[in-house]
Amino acid sequence: MAKSDCRKWHAWLNTMPPKPDDFHVVGDVVVPNPGVVPQLTMREPQGINPGVLMLDLSLVQQPGMWPQVITCIQVRFDRVVPDKVPYTAVEVFQDGERVAFIDQIDIVT
């Protein structure tokens, strides 16, 4: 599937009790039809900087007949944060090309 138009990326760290803390990334992805489901997964291997979370964006076409209507769908990534690894940035890749860079991580306390 072709590279998607991606926008409105946002990341935040939730440190509110109780522990453990969790980390979230959301963004809007434009897909060719409402049957395409965007997914974010951790990139393997991660980069050399443990403070930068690297994610892969993939688009999965669901079976069935779908109207060919360009649709904007929100994609979300959630993960429990390992101790002592505060993320300072997020990079999102699709087909090996960076489609988003988030360098402002909000902290919810």
N, C-alpha and C positions, 0 to 999 in steps of 0.2 A: 504494500500500500504506500502511496506517496507520502512525503513529509507533510505533517499537519501544521496548520496555523495555530499557534499556542499563545496565550496571553493571560494577563491578570494572575500571575503566580504570586503565592504568598506562603510563608513558612512561619511557624511559631513553636515555641517550647512551652509546654504546660508544666509548671513546677508546683501547682497547687496540691495541698495534701489530699489524699494520702499518697505516699510514694508507691510505686516508682514514677519518675517523670516520664512524659511521653512527648513525642515530636511529630509534627504534622506538616504536610505540604499539600497545597491545592492549586489547581490551575484550570483554565478553560481551554478545551481542545476542540477545534472545528473538524468535524468528520463528515464524510460524504453522504451518510444516511443514519437514521436513528438506531439501526441495528449494529452499529460499530461501537464497541465498548473499549474505551481507553484504560490502560493499566499502567501503574508505576511499580517498578521493582528495583531492588538494590542492584547496582551494577557490580558485576564480578569480573575482575577484582576491583576493589575500591582503589582510589588513588593513594599517593604516598602521604598526603596530608589528612590525618584522621579528623580534622575539623571541617572538612568539606565532604558532605554527603553527595554521592554520585548515584543518580537514578536513571533507569532506562524506561522510556515511554514506548509502549507497544499498543497497537490497535488490533482488536480481535473482532472480526465480522461474525455476528451471530447467524445461525442458519435461518432460512426462511426468506420470504419475499419482503423487501423493504422499499418504501418509496425513496427515490433518489432525491432527497431533500437535504441540502447542507444544514447541519445541525451543530450547535455548540453544546458540548457536554462537559461537566466538571469532572475532573479526575482527582483522586485523593490518595495520599500515602500516609500511613500511620505506623509508628513504631515506638516501643518502649526504649528509652534512651539508656545505653550502657553507662555505667558510672564513669565519671571523670572524662567524658568525651563530649564537650560542648560543641555543637555544630556552629560554625561561623558563616557558612555559605552552603548553598545547594546548587548542583549542576544537573540539568535534565538533558538527556541525550535521546535522539531517535535515529535509528539506523547509523549510529556512529557519529552523528553530527549534533553539536550542542544546540538545543532549541530554547533553553532558558537558563538564566543565572540569577540566583537570589542571594544577595549579600546583606540583606537586612532581615535578621531573624528576631521576631518579636518574642518577648518573654511574658507569659501570663503567670502572675503570682497570686 
